[in-house]
Amino acid sequence: MTHHWVEGNCHGKCSRCRKAIKSYNGITGLHCRWCQITLHNRCASQVKPDCNLGEHRINILPPTAICPIVLDRQRSITKEFKSSRGLHRSDSQTPSDSNHS
């Protein structure tokens, strides 16, 4: 899995060169959402693109851990719900027919 970079509003020290990240109107620095490393923009090219998810990796559920079968099941439930709503609408549109019987 690769780093998921958020650009700007970074503070503290660069995880690569250990120098302070100076803020210029909040547009400097990169921060990985997964492993929490913070880098200067110029230092990012010197870091491997693969993310190890950081020190809290056992508590993180990355998107790659979501099984496609779960997503397929969720889609089918949504389709069933939508189709059942359509059936209820057609039933509710003809209540006069059921009252005349």
Number of C-alpha atoms within 10 A of each C-alpha: 12 12 19 17 18 13 17 17 16 21 17 14 17 22 18 14 11 12 12 14 20 17 14 10 8 12 13 18 26 25 25 18 15 21 18 18 18 25 30 24 16 9 15 18 10 10 12 9 12 10 17 13 22 14 11 11 12 8 8 13 11 11 8 8 8 10 9 10 9 10 11 11 11 12 12 12 12 12 12 12 12 11 12 11 12 12 11 10 11 10 12 10 9 10 10 9 9 8 7 6 5
